[in-house]
Amino acid sequence: MLFQVYFEVHGFVQGVGFRYYTRKKAQEYGVTGWCRNTANDTVEGEAQGSEDVMKKFFEAIGKGPSHSDVTKVVKEDRDVIEGDSSFEVRR
């Protein structure tokens, strides 16, 4: 069963390679979706995958790359997108 989740990552997450780290972890775990920086210094996105890979993905982005400092990850369930096949960094 697939799950689709909107997420917003708070803390020191811009200017530290967070979006590219997120894409790398998504590709590593087989998660699809996207992420981008926001005007309020957070990173937002949508991720889709099975329950076990989503758990690993959110554990990874909850830690972030070494120069980041994640304070919280807010998640909201969304409808699954059929045919989604990659994870992209948006501008």
PDB file of N, CA, C and O in Angstrom, chain B, residues numbered from 101:
ATOM      1  N   MET B 101       0.842  -1.181   0.000  1.00  0.00           N
ATOM      2  CA  MET B 101       0.000   0.000   0.000  1.00  0.00           C
ATOM      3  C   MET B 101       0.891   1.249   0.000  1.00  0.00           C
ATOM      4  O   MET B 101       1.866   1.326   0.747  1.00  0.00           O
ATOM      5  N   LEU B 102       0.548   2.208  -0.834  1.00  0.00           N
ATOM      6  CA  LEU B 102       1.300   3.463  -0.920  1.00  0.00           C
ATOM      7  C   LEU B 102       0.689   4.534  -0.028  1.00  0.00           C
ATOM      8  O   LEU B 102      -0.520   4.568   0.205  1.00  0.00           O
ATOM      9  N   PHE B 103       1.561   5.403   0.459  1.00  0.00           N
ATOM     10  CA  PHE B 103       1.152   6.556   1.258  1.00  0.00           C
ATOM     11  C   PHE B 103       1.742   7.805   0.637  1.00  0.00           C
ATOM     12  O   PHE B 103       2.876   7.785   0.159  1.00  0.00           O
ATOM     13  N   GLN B 104       0.984   8.893   0.639  1.00  0.00           N
ATOM     14  CA  GLN B 104       1.439  10.194   0.147  1.00  0.00           C
ATOM     15  C   GLN B 104       1.386  11.160   1.323  1.00  0.00           C
ATOM     16  O   GLN B 104       0.361  11.261   1.999  1.00  0.00           O
ATOM     17  N   VAL B 105       2.488  11.872   1.573  1.00  0.00           N
ATOM     18  CA  VAL B 105       2.576  12.776   2.717  1.00  0.00           C
ATOM     19  C   VAL B 105       3.169  14.109   2.275  1.00  0.00           C
ATOM     20  O   VAL B 105       4.218  14.150   1.633  1.00  0.00           O
ATOM     21  N   TYR B 106       2.479  15.210   2.630  1.00  0.00           N
ATOM     22  CA  TYR B 106       3.058  16.548   2.499  1.00  0.00           C
ATOM     23  C   TYR B 106       3.900  16.751   3.754  1.00  0.00           C
ATOM     24  O   TYR B 106       3.486  16.361   4.845  1.00  0.00           O
ATOM     25  N   PHE B 107       5.088  17.361   3.608  1.00  0.00           N
ATOM     26  CA  PHE B 107       5.926  17.615   4.774  1.00  0.00           C
ATOM     27  C   PHE B 107       6.547  19.011   4.714  1.00  0.00           C
ATOM     28  O   PHE B 107       6.766  19.574   3.641  1.00  0.00           O
ATOM     29  N   GLU B 108       6.821  19.546   5.898  1.00  0.00           N
ATOM     30  CA  GLU B 108       7.537  20.812   6.014  1.00  0.00           C
ATOM     31  C   GLU B 108       8.565  20.648   7.126  1.00  0.00           C
ATOM     32  O   GLU B 108       8.229  20.315   8.262  1.00  0.00           O
ATOM     33  N   VAL B 109       9.829  20.890   6.774  1.00  0.00           N
ATOM     34  CA  VAL B 109      10.937  20.700   7.702  1.00  0.00           C
ATOM     35  C   VAL B 109      11.383  22.061   8.226  1.00  0.00           C
ATOM     36  O   VAL B 109      11.707  22.964   7.455  1.00  0.00           O
ATOM     37  N   HIS B 110      11.395  22.188   9.546  1.00  0.00           N
ATOM     38  CA  HIS B 110      11.759  23.442  10.215  1.00  0.00           C
ATOM     39  C   HIS B 110      13.145  23.322  10.838  1.00  0.00           C
ATOM     40  O   HIS B 110      13.610  22.225  11.147  1.00  0.00           O
ATOM     41  N   GLY B 111      13.790  24.463  11.015  1.00  0.00           N
ATOM     42  CA  GLY B 111      15.115  24.514  11.626  1.00  0.00           C
ATOM     43  C   GLY B 111      16.081  25.187  10.661  1.00  0.00           C
ATOM     44  O   GLY B 111      15.672  25.963   9.798  1.00  0.00           O
ATOM     45  N   PHE B 112      17.360  24.882  10.814  1.00  0.00           N
ATOM     46  CA  PHE B 112      18.388  25.408   9.916  1.00  0.00           C
ATOM     47  C   PHE B 112      18.514  24.424   8.763  1.00  0.00           C
ATOM     48  O   PHE B 112      19.325  23.499   8.809  1.00  0.00           O
ATOM     49  N   VAL B 113      17.695  24.634   7.717  1.00  0.00           N
ATOM     50  CA  VAL B 113      17.595  23.664   6.620  1.00  0.00           C
ATOM     51  C   VAL B 113      17.810  24.273   5.234  1.00  0.00           C
ATOM     52  O   VAL B 113      17.705  23.569   4.230  1.00  0.00           O
ATOM     53  N   GLN B 114      18.108  25.561   5.170  1.00  0.00           N
ATOM     54  CA  GLN B 114      18.396  26.176   3.873  1.00  0.00           C
ATOM     55  C   GLN B 114      19.866  26.581   3.829  1.00  0.00           C
ATOM     56  O   GLN B 114      20.433  27.032   4.824  1.00  0.00           O
ATOM     57  N   GLY B 115      20.474  26.411   2.646  1.00  0.00           N
ATOM     58  CA  GLY B 115      21.879  26.759   2.475  1.00  0.00           C
ATOM     59  C   GLY B 115      22.835  25.689   2.990  1.00  0.00           C
ATOM     60  O   GLY B 115      24.030  25.945   3.137  1.00  0.00           O
ATOM     61  N   VAL B 116      22.316  24.488   3.266  1.00  0.00           N
ATOM     62  CA  VAL B 116      23.153  23.400   3.795  1.00  0.00           C
ATOM     63  C   VAL B 116      23.022  22.126   2.964  1.00  0.00           C
ATOM     64  O   VAL B 116      23.455  21.060   3.402  1.00  0.00           O
ATOM     65  N   GLY B 117      22.433  22.220   1.779  1.00  0.00           N
ATOM     66  CA  GLY B 117      22.267  21.048   0.914  1.00  0.00           C
ATOM     67  C   GLY B 117      21.117  20.144   1.319  1.00  0.00           C
ATOM     68  O   GLY B 117      21.089  18.972   0.943  1.00  0.00           O
ATOM     69  N   PHE B 118      20.166  20.674   2.084  1.00  0.00           N
ATOM     70  CA  PHE B 118      19.084  19.844   2.609  1.00  0.00           C
ATOM     71  C   PHE B 118      18.213  19.247   1.510  1.00  0.00           C
ATOM     72  O   PHE B 118      17.860  18.070   1.572  1.00  0.00           O
ATOM     73  N   ARG B 119      17.861  20.054   0.497  1.00  0.00           N
ATOM     74  CA  ARG B 119      17.002  19.539  -0.578  1.00  0.00           C
ATOM     75  C   ARG B 119      17.666  18.397  -1.329  1.00  0.00           C
ATOM     76  O   ARG B 119      17.002  17.426  -1.692  1.00  0.00           O
ATOM     77  N   TYR B 120      18.969  18.499  -1.567  1.00  0.00           N
ATOM     78  CA  TYR B 120      19.683  17.470  -2.313  1.00  0.00           C
ATOM     79  C   TYR B 120      19.903  16.221  -1.452  1.00  0.00           C
ATOM     80  O   TYR B 120      19.904  15.099  -1.957  1.00  0.00           O
ATOM     81  N   TYR B 121      20.086  16.431  -0.162  1.00  0.00           N
ATOM     82  CA  TYR B 121      20.138  15.316   0.786  1.00  0.00           C
ATOM     83  C   TYR B 121      18.793  14.579   0.779  1.00  0.00           C
ATOM     84  O   TYR B 121      18.750  13.349   0.778  1.00  0.00           O
ATOM     85  N   THR B 122      17.702  15.346   0.776  1.00  0.00           N
ATOM     86  CA  THR B 122      16.362  14.767   0.768  1.00  0.00           C
ATOM     87  C   THR B 122      16.147  13.948  -0.502  1.00  0.00           C
ATOM     88  O   THR B 122      15.621  12.837  -0.442  1.00  0.00           O
ATOM     89  N   ARG B 123      16.550  14.489  -1.648  1.00  0.00           N
ATOM     90  CA  ARG B 123      16.423  13.745  -2.911  1.00  0.00           C
ATOM     91  C   ARG B 123      17.265  12.474  -2.880  1.00  0.00           C
ATOM     92  O   ARG B 123      16.814  11.421  -3.331  1.00  0.00           O
ATOM     93  N   LYS B 124      18.485  12.562  -2.352  1.00  0.00           N
ATOM     94  CA  LYS B 124      19.360  11.388  -2.273  1.00  0.00           C
ATOM     95  C   LYS B 124      18.717  10.296  -1.418  1.00  0.00           C
ATOM     96  O   LYS B 124      18.735   9.124  -1.796  1.00  0.00           O
ATOM     97  N   LYS B 125      18.149  10.671  -0.267  1.00  0.00           N
ATOM     98  CA  LYS B 125      17.503   9.683   0.602  1.00  0.00           C
ATOM     99  C   LYS B 125      16.253   9.112  -0.068  1.00  0.00           C
ATOM    100  O   LYS B 125      15.974   7.920   0.056  1.00  0.00           O
ATOM    101  N   ALA B 126      15.507   9.949  -0.771  1.00  0.00           N
ATOM    102  CA  ALA B 126      14.318   9.467  -1.489  1.00  0.00           C
ATOM    103  C   ALA B 126      14.714   8.435  -2.534  1.00  0.00           C
ATOM    104  O   ALA B 126      14.080   7.386  -2.647  1.00  0.00           O
ATOM    105  N   GLN B 127      15.755   8.728  -3.293  1.00  0.00           N
ATOM    106  CA  GLN B 127      16.211   7.796  -4.320  1.00  0.00           C
ATOM    107  C   GLN B 127      16.736   6.506  -3.681  1.00  0.00           C
ATOM    108  O   GLN B 127      16.509   5.412  -4.199  1.00  0.00           O
ATOM    109  N   GLU B 128      17.430   6.644  -2.565  1.00  0.00           N
ATOM    110  CA  GLU B 128      17.971   5.480  -1.854  1.00  0.00           C
ATOM    111  C   GLU B 128      16.859   4.543  -1.380  1.00  0.00           C
ATOM    112  O   GLU B 128      17.006   3.322  -1.440  1.00  0.00           O
ATOM    113  N   TYR B 129      15.749   5.113  -0.912  1.00  0.00           N
ATOM    114  CA  TYR B 129      14.654   4.313  -0.361  1.00  0.00           C
ATOM    115  C   TYR B 129      13.525   4.031  -1.348  1.00  0.00           C
ATOM    116  O   TYR B 129      12.596   3.291  -1.022  1.00  0.00           O
ATOM    117  N   GLY B 130      13.589   4.608  -2.550  1.00  0.00           N
ATOM    118  CA  GLY B 130      12.533   4.386  -3.533  1.00  0.00           C
ATOM    119  C   GLY B 130      11.289   5.223  -3.291  1.00  0.00           C
ATOM    120  O   GLY B 130      10.180   4.815  -3.635  1.00  0.00           O
ATOM    121  N   VAL B 131      11.478   6.404  -2.695  1.00  0.00           N
ATOM    122  CA  VAL B 131      10.377   7.336  -2.432  1.00  0.00           C
ATOM    123  C   VAL B 131      10.266   8.288  -3.612  1.00  0.00           C
ATOM    124  O   VAL B 131      11.284   8.728  -4.147  1.00  0.00           O
ATOM    125  N   THR B 132       9.052   8.612  -4.026  1.00  0.00           N
ATOM    126  CA  THR B 132       8.842   9.574  -5.107  1.00  0.00           C
ATOM    127  C   THR B 132       8.265  10.869  -4.541  1.00  0.00           C
ATOM    128  O   THR B 132       7.779  10.902  -3.410  1.00  0.00           O
ATOM    129  N   GLY B 133       8.326  11.939  -5.343  1.00  0.00           N
ATOM    130  CA  GLY B 133       7.757  13.215  -4.922  1.00  0.00           C
ATOM    131  C   GLY B 133       8.641  14.386  -5.290  1.00  0.00           C
ATOM    132  O   GLY B 133       9.269  14.399  -6.349  1.00  0.00           O
ATOM    133  N   TRP B 134       8.684  15.370  -4.405  1.00  0.00           N
ATOM    134  CA  TRP B 134       9.445  16.599  -4.667  1.00  0.00           C
ATOM    135  C   TRP B 134       9.722  17.336  -3.354  1.00  0.00           C
ATOM    136  O   TRP B 134       9.122  17.039  -2.321  1.00  0.00           O
ATOM    137  N   CYS B 135      10.651  18.312  -3.416  1.00  0.00           N
ATOM    138  CA  CYS B 135      10.883  19.221  -2.287  1.00  0.00           C
ATOM    139  C   CYS B 135      11.391  20.550  -2.824  1.00  0.00           C
ATOM    140  O   CYS B 135      11.897  20.634  -3.943  1.00  0.00           O
ATOM    141  N   ARG B 136      11.245  21.598  -1.997  1.00  0.00           N
ATOM    142  CA  ARG B 136      11.727  22.934  -2.374  1.00  0.00           C
ATOM    143  C   ARG B 136      11.871  23.797  -1.121  1.00  0.00           C
ATOM    144  O   ARG B 136      11.283  23.507  -0.079  1.00  0.00           O
ATOM    145  N   ASN B 137      12.659  24.860  -1.243  1.00  0.00           N
ATOM    146  CA  ASN B 137      12.761  25.857  -0.177  1.00  0.00           C
ATOM    147  C   ASN B 137      11.496  26.702  -0.167  1.00  0.00           C
ATOM    148  O   ASN B 137      10.852  26.888  -1.200  1.00  0.00           O
ATOM    149  N   THR B 138      11.147  27.213   1.009  1.00  0.00           N
ATOM    150  CA  THR B 138      10.013  28.136   1.114  1.00  0.00           C
ATOM    151  C   THR B 138      10.525  29.511   1.520  1.00  0.00           C
ATOM    152  O   THR B 138      11.686  29.665   1.899  1.00  0.00           O
ATOM    153  N   ALA B 139       9.657  30.497   1.438  1.00  0.00           N
ATOM    154  CA  ALA B 139      10.005  31.860   1.834  1.00  0.00           C
ATOM    155  C   ALA B 139      10.185  31.983   3.346  1.00  0.00           C
ATOM    156  O   ALA B 139      10.809  32.939   3.807  1.00  0.00           O
ATOM    157  N   ASN B 140       9.649  31.030   4.141  1.00  0.00           N
ATOM    158  CA  ASN B 140       9.814  31.116   5.602  1.00  0.00           C
ATOM    159  C   ASN B 140      10.973  30.274   6.115  1.00  0.00           C
ATOM    160  O   ASN B 140      10.957  29.839   7.266  1.00  0.00           O
ATOM    161  N   ASP B 141      11.978  30.039   5.275  1.00  0.00           N
ATOM    162  CA  ASP B 141      13.200  29.327   5.677  1.00  0.00           C
ATOM    163  C   ASP B 141      12.979  27.874   6.060  1.00  0.00           C
ATOM    164  O   ASP B 141      13.752  27.313   6.838  1.00  0.00           O
ATOM    165  N   THR B 142      11.944  27.265   5.529  1.00  0.00           N
ATOM    166  CA  THR B 142      11.717  25.839   5.725  1.00  0.00           C
ATOM    167  C   THR B 142      11.908  25.130   4.387  1.00  0.00           C
ATOM    168  O   THR B 142      12.094  25.775   3.355  1.00  0.00           O
ATOM    169  N   VAL B 143      11.861  23.814   4.413  1.00  0.00           N
ATOM    170  CA  VAL B 143      11.840  23.013   3.193  1.00  0.00           C
ATOM    171  C   VAL B 143      10.532  22.242   3.210  1.00  0.00           C
ATOM    172  O   VAL B 143      10.204  21.585   4.198  1.00  0.00           O
ATOM    173  N   GLU B 144       9.778  22.323   2.106  1.00  0.00           N
ATOM    174  CA  GLU B 144       8.517  21.604   2.013  1.00  0.00           C
ATOM    175  C   GLU B 144       8.570  20.629   0.857  1.00  0.00           C
ATOM    176  O   GLU B 144       9.431  20.724  -0.017  1.00  0.00           O
ATOM    177  N   GLY B 145       7.640  19.691   0.865  1.00  0.00           N
ATOM    178  CA  GLY B 145       7.581  18.746  -0.235  1.00  0.00           C
ATOM    179  C   GLY B 145       6.485  17.735  -0.053  1.00  0.00           C
ATOM    180  O   GLY B 145       5.697  17.798   0.890  1.00  0.00           O
ATOM    181  N   GLU B 146       6.453  16.798  -0.977  1.00  0.00           N
ATOM    182  CA  GLU B 146       5.543  15.669  -0.896  1.00  0.00           C
ATOM    183  C   GLU B 146       6.362  14.414  -1.160  1.00  0.00           C
ATOM    184  O   GLU B 146       7.235  14.388  -2.028  1.00  0.00           O
ATOM    185  N   ALA B 147       6.059  13.378  -0.393  1.00  0.00           N
ATOM    186  CA  ALA B 147       6.762  12.106  -0.537  1.00  0.00           C
ATOM    187  C   ALA B 147       5.735  10.987  -0.613  1.00  0.00           C
ATOM    188  O   ALA B 147       4.694  11.024   0.044  1.00  0.00           O
ATOM    189  N   GLN B 148       6.056   9.992  -1.429  1.00  0.00           N
ATOM    190  CA  GLN B 148       5.142   8.867  -1.603  1.00  0.00           C
ATOM    191  C   GLN B 148       5.928   7.566  -1.621  1.00  0.00           C
ATOM    192  O   GLN B 148       6.962   7.454  -2.280  1.00  0.00           O
ATOM    193  N   GLY B 149       5.419   6.587  -0.886  1.00  0.00           N
ATOM    194  CA  GLY B 149       6.069   5.282  -0.858  1.00  0.00           C
ATOM    195  C   GLY B 149       5.325   4.348   0.078  1.00  0.00           C
ATOM    196  O   GLY B 149       4.299   4.708   0.655  1.00  0.00           O
ATOM    197  N   SER B 150       5.856   3.151   0.216  1.00  0.00           N
ATOM    198  CA  SER B 150       5.253   2.191   1.132  1.00  0.00           C
ATOM    199  C   SER B 150       5.559   2.598   2.576  1.00  0.00           C
ATOM    200  O   SER B 150       6.446   3.413   2.832  1.00  0.00           O
ATOM    201  N   GLU B 151       4.818   2.022   3.500  1.00  0.00           N
ATOM    202  CA  GLU B 151       4.948   2.408   4.903  1.00  0.00           C
ATOM    203  C   GLU B 151       6.370   2.242   5.434  1.00  0.00           C
ATOM    204  O   GLU B 151       6.869   3.123   6.134  1.00  0.00           O
ATOM    205  N   ASP B 152       7.028   1.132   5.113  1.00  0.00           N
ATOM    206  CA  ASP B 152       8.362   0.891   5.651  1.00  0.00           C
ATOM    207  C   ASP B 152       9.405   1.854   5.086  1.00  0.00           C
ATOM    208  O   ASP B 152      10.268   2.325   5.826  1.00  0.00           O
ATOM    209  N   VAL B 153       9.338   2.157   3.779  1.00  0.00           N
ATOM    210  CA  VAL B 153      10.318   3.094   3.227  1.00  0.00           C
ATOM    211  C   VAL B 153      10.033   4.528   3.661  1.00  0.00           C
ATOM    212  O   VAL B 153      10.960   5.322   3.824  1.00  0.00           O
ATOM    213  N   MET B 154       8.774   4.863   3.846  1.00  0.00           N
ATOM    214  CA  MET B 154       8.439   6.220   4.321  1.00  0.00           C
ATOM    215  C   MET B 154       8.969   6.428   5.739  1.00  0.00           C
ATOM    216  O   MET B 154       9.435   7.516   6.075  1.00  0.00           O
ATOM    217  N   LYS B 155       8.901   5.403   6.555  1.00  0.00           N
ATOM    218  CA  LYS B 155       9.431   5.508   7.915  1.00  0.00           C
ATOM    219  C   LYS B 155      10.931   5.802   7.869  1.00  0.00           C
ATOM    220  O   LYS B 155      11.408   6.695   8.570  1.00  0.00           O
ATOM    221  N   LYS B 156      11.677   5.059   7.052  1.00  0.00           N
ATOM    222  CA  LYS B 156      13.124   5.278   6.913  1.00  0.00           C
ATOM    223  C   LYS B 156      13.416   6.669   6.353  1.00  0.00           C
ATOM    224  O   LYS B 156      14.320   7.357   6.827  1.00  0.00           O
ATOM    225  N   PHE B 157      12.644   7.080   5.342  1.00  0.00           N
ATOM    226  CA  PHE B 157      12.836   8.389   4.719  1.00  0.00           C
ATOM    227  C   PHE B 157      12.646   9.506   5.744  1.00  0.00           C
ATOM    228  O   PHE B 157      13.478  10.409   5.834  1.00  0.00           O
ATOM    229  N   PHE B 158      11.562   9.454   6.517  1.00  0.00           N
ATOM    230  CA  PHE B 158      11.307  10.522   7.482  1.00  0.00           C
ATOM    231  C   PHE B 158      12.277  10.489   8.666  1.00  0.00           C
ATOM    232  O   PHE B 158      12.554  11.531   9.261  1.00  0.00           O
ATOM    233  N   GLU B 159      12.789   9.328   9.011  1.00  0.00           N
ATOM    234  CA  GLU B 159      13.849   9.269  10.021  1.00  0.00           C
ATOM    235  C   GLU B 159      15.090   9.993   9.501  1.00  0.00           C
ATOM    236  O   GLU B 159      15.730  10.744  10.237  1.00  0.00           O
ATOM    237  N   ALA B 160      15.426   9.764   8.232  1.00  0.00           N
ATOM    238  CA  ALA B 160      16.607  10.393   7.635  1.00  0.00           C
ATOM    239  C   ALA B 160      16.455  11.904   7.537  1.00  0.00           C
ATOM    240  O   ALA B 160      17.371  12.636   7.912  1.00  0.00           O
ATOM    241  N   ILE B 161      15.312  12.389   7.036  1.00  0.00           N
ATOM    242  CA  ILE B 161      15.198  13.839   6.904  1.00  0.00           C
ATOM    243  C   ILE B 161      14.962  14.507   8.261  1.00  0.00           C
ATOM    244  O   ILE B 161      15.174  15.711   8.402  1.00  0.00           O
ATOM    245  N   GLY B 162      14.533  13.748   9.239  1.00  0.00           N
ATOM    246  CA  GLY B 162      14.426  14.280  10.598  1.00  0.00           C
ATOM    247  C   GLY B 162      15.784  14.566  11.207  1.00  0.00           C
ATOM    248  O   GLY B 162      15.903  15.371  12.131  1.00  0.00           O
ATOM    249  N   LYS B 163      16.803  13.906  10.690  1.00  0.00           N
ATOM    250  CA  LYS B 163      18.190  14.162  11.119  1.00  0.00           C
ATOM    251  C   LYS B 163      18.841  15.191  10.202  1.00  0.00           C
ATOM    252  O   LYS B 163      19.505  16.115  10.672  1.00  0.00           O
ATOM    253  N   GLY B 164      18.650  15.032   8.892  1.00  0.00           N
ATOM    254  CA  GLY B 164      19.211  15.958   7.914  1.00  0.00           C
ATOM    255  C   GLY B 164      20.689  15.750   7.705  1.00  0.00           C
ATOM    256  O   GLY B 164      21.309  14.924   8.375  1.00  0.00           O
ATOM    257  N   PRO B 165      21.274  16.517   6.749  1.00  0.00           N
ATOM    258  CA  PRO B 165      22.713  16.434   6.514  1.00  0.00           C
ATOM    259  C   PRO B 165      23.479  17.051   7.685  1.00  0.00           C
ATOM    260  O   PRO B 165      22.891  17.722   8.534  1.00  0.00           O
ATOM    261  N   SER B 166      24.765  16.825   7.724  1.00  0.00           N
ATOM    262  CA  SER B 166      25.571  17.196   8.894  1.00  0.00           C
ATOM    263  C   SER B 166      25.531  18.678   9.270  1.00  0.00           C
ATOM    264  O   SER B 166      25.634  18.999  10.454  1.00  0.00           O
ATOM    265  N   HIS B 167      25.388  19.578   8.320  1.00  0.00           N
ATOM    266  CA  HIS B 167      25.406  21.016   8.646  1.00  0.00           C
ATOM    267  C   HIS B 167      24.021  21.588   8.961  1.00  0.00           C
ATOM    268  O   HIS B 167      23.893  22.775   9.260  1.00  0.00           O
ATOM    269  N   SER B 168      22.997  20.754   8.894  1.00  0.00           N
ATOM    270  CA  SER B 168      21.643  21.229   9.188  1.00  0.00           C
ATOM    271  C   SER B 168      21.319  21.045  10.662  1.00  0.00           C
ATOM    272  O   SER B 168      22.047  20.378  11.398  1.00  0.00           O
ATOM    273  N   ASP B 169      20.214  21.647  11.077  1.00  0.00           N
ATOM    274  CA  ASP B 169      19.707  21.472  12.440  1.00  0.00           C
ATOM    275  C   ASP B 169      18.181  21.440  12.354  1.00  0.00           C
ATOM    276  O   ASP B 169      17.524  22.480  12.398  1.00  0.00           O
ATOM    277  N   VAL B 170      17.634  20.243  12.231  1.00  0.00           N
ATOM    278  CA  VAL B 170      16.187  20.068  12.099  1.00  0.00           C
ATOM    279  C   VAL B 170      15.550  20.162  13.477  1.00  0.00           C
ATOM    280  O   VAL B 170      15.933  19.442  14.399  1.00  0.00           O
ATOM    281  N   THR B 171      14.560  21.070  13.611  1.00  0.00           N
ATOM    282  CA  THR B 171      13.860  21.209  14.886  1.00  0.00           C
ATOM    283  C   THR B 171      12.527  20.458  14.895  1.00  0.00           C
ATOM    284  O   THR B 171      12.086  19.981  15.940  1.00  0.00           O
ATOM    285  N   LYS B 172      11.886  20.356  13.722  1.00  0.00           N
ATOM    286  CA  LYS B 172      10.659  19.549  13.624  1.00  0.00           C
ATOM    287  C   LYS B 172      10.305  19.303  12.174  1.00  0.00           C
ATOM    288  O   LYS B 172      10.685  20.057  11.278  1.00  0.00           O
ATOM    289  N   VAL B 173       9.557  18.214  11.968  1.00  0.00           N
ATOM    290  CA  VAL B 173       9.020  17.875  10.649  1.00  0.00           C
ATOM    291  C   VAL B 173       7.514  17.745  10.813  1.00  0.00           C
ATOM    292  O   VAL B 173       7.032  16.876  11.540  1.00  0.00           O
ATOM    293  N   VAL B 174       6.776  18.616  10.132  1.00  0.00           N
ATOM    294  CA  VAL B 174       5.315  18.591  10.167  1.00  0.00           C
ATOM    295  C   VAL B 174       4.853  17.772   8.966  1.00  0.00           C
ATOM    296  O   VAL B 174       5.309  17.999   7.845  1.00  0.00           O
ATOM    297  N   LYS B 175       3.948  16.821   9.198  1.00  0.00           N
ATOM    298  CA  LYS B 175       3.473  15.945   8.118  1.00  0.00           C
ATOM    299  C   LYS B 175       1.954  15.976   8.040  1.00  0.00           C
ATOM    300  O   LYS B 175       1.258  16.119   9.045  1.00  0.00           O
ATOM    301  N   GLU B 176       1.464  15.837   6.811  1.00  0.00           N
ATOM    302  CA  GLU B 176       0.019  15.796   6.568  1.00  0.00           C
ATOM    303  C   GLU B 176      -0.251  14.794   5.449  1.00  0.00           C
ATOM    304  O   GLU B 176       0.343  14.882   4.375  1.00  0.00           O
ATOM    305  N   ASP B 177      -1.141  13.848   5.702  1.00  0.00           N
ATOM    306  CA  ASP B 177      -1.483  12.847   4.689  1.00  0.00           C
ATOM    307  C   ASP B 177      -2.161  13.486   3.485  1.00  0.00           C
ATOM    308  O   ASP B 177      -2.953  14.417   3.625  1.00  0.00           O
ATOM    309  N   ARG B 178      -1.844  12.979   2.314  1.00  0.00           N
ATOM    310  CA  ARG B 178      -2.437  13.428   1.054  1.00  0.00           C
ATOM    311  C   ARG B 178      -2.878  12.224   0.249  1.00  0.00           C
ATOM    312  O   ARG B 178      -2.576  11.085   0.604  1.00  0.00           O
ATOM    313  N   ASP B 179      -3.596  12.478  -0.839  1.00  0.00           N
ATOM    314  CA  ASP B 179      -4.033  11.406  -1.737  1.00  0.00           C
ATOM    315  C   ASP B 179      -2.843  10.910  -2.561  1.00  0.00           C
ATOM    316  O   ASP B 179      -2.007  11.700  -2.998  1.00  0.00           O
ATOM    317  N   VAL B 180      -2.779   9.619  -2.764  1.00  0.00           N
ATOM    318  CA  VAL B 180      -1.730   8.996  -3.561  1.00  0.00           C
ATOM    319  C   VAL B 180      -1.826   9.480  -5.003  1.00  0.00           C
ATOM    320  O   VAL B 180      -2.920   9.635  -5.545  1.00  0.00           O
ATOM    321  N   ILE B 181      -0.672   9.718  -5.614  1.00  0.00           N
ATOM    322  CA  ILE B 181      -0.595  10.135  -7.017  1.00  0.00           C
ATOM    323  C   ILE B 181      -0.162   8.922  -7.835  1.00  0.00           C
ATOM    324  O   ILE B 181       0.970   8.453  -7.709  1.00  0.00           O
ATOM    325  N   GLU B 182      -1.051   8.425  -8.660  1.00  0.00           N
ATOM    326  CA  GLU B 182      -0.743   7.263  -9.496  1.00  0.00           C
ATOM    327  C   GLU B 182       0.287   7.645 -10.560  1.00  0.00           C
ATOM    328  O   GLU B 182       0.216   8.720 -11.157  1.00  0.00           O
ATOM    329  N   GLY B 183       1.237   6.748 -10.782  1.00  0.00           N
ATOM    330  CA  GLY B 183       2.216   6.954 -11.845  1.00  0.00           C
ATOM    331  C   GLY B 183       3.393   7.829 -11.470  1.00  0.00           C
ATOM    332  O   GLY B 183       4.251   8.084 -12.315  1.00  0.00           O
ATOM    333  N   ASP B 184       3.468   8.298 -10.240  1.00  0.00           N
ATOM    334  CA  ASP B 184       4.612   9.096  -9.790  1.00  0.00           C
ATOM    335  C   ASP B 184       5.848   8.202  -9.820  1.00  0.00           C
ATOM    336  O   ASP B 184       5.817   7.097  -9.279  1.00  0.00           O
ATOM    337  N   SER B 185       6.947   8.664 -10.448  1.00  0.00           N
ATOM    338  CA  SER B 185       8.078   7.747 -10.638  1.00  0.00           C
ATOM    339  C   SER B 185       9.439   8.298 -10.239  1.00  0.00           C
ATOM    340  O   SER B 185      10.438   7.588 -10.355  1.00  0.00           O
ATOM    341  N   SER B 186       9.511   9.549  -9.770  1.00  0.00           N
ATOM    342  CA  SER B 186      10.831  10.106  -9.425  1.00  0.00           C
ATOM    343  C   SER B 186      10.676  11.087  -8.259  1.00  0.00           C
ATOM    344  O   SER B 186       9.565  11.390  -7.824  1.00  0.00           O
ATOM    345  N   PHE B 187      11.810  11.572  -7.769  1.00  0.00           N
ATOM    346  CA  PHE B 187      11.811  12.597  -6.724  1.00  0.00           C
ATOM    347  C   PHE B 187      12.647  13.749  -7.258  1.00  0.00           C
ATOM    348  O   PHE B 187      13.796  13.556  -7.654  1.00  0.00           O
ATOM    349  N   GLU B 188      12.072  14.950  -7.268  1.00  0.00           N
ATOM    350  CA  GLU B 188      12.769  16.095  -7.828  1.00  0.00           C
ATOM    351  C   GLU B 188      12.913  17.230  -6.833  1.00  0.00           C
ATOM    352  O   GLU B 188      12.102  17.397  -5.923  1.00  0.00           O
ATOM    353  N   VAL B 189      13.967  18.005  -7.031  1.00  0.00           N
ATOM    354  CA  VAL B 189      14.174  19.237  -6.279  1.00  0.00           C
ATOM    355  C   VAL B 189      13.594  20.356  -7.116  1.00  0.00           C
ATOM    356  O   VAL B 189      13.986  20.552  -8.266  1.00  0.00           O
ATOM    357  N   ARG B 190      12.660  21.089  -6.535  1.00  0.00           N
ATOM    358  CA  ARG B 190      12.029  22.212  -7.240  1.00  0.00           C
ATOM    359  C   ARG B 190      12.622  23.520  -6.735  1.00  0.00           C
ATOM    360  O   ARG B 190      13.146  23.599  -5.624  1.00  0.00           O
ATOM    361  N   ARG B 191      12.527  24.525  -7.563  1.00  0.00           N
ATOM    362  CA  ARG B 191      13.045  25.862  -7.179  1.00  0.00           C
ATOM    363  C   ARG B 191      11.923  26.746  -6.744  1.00  0.00           C
ATOM    364  O   ARG B 191      12.150  27.901  -6.385  1.00  0.00           O
TER     365      ARG B 191
END
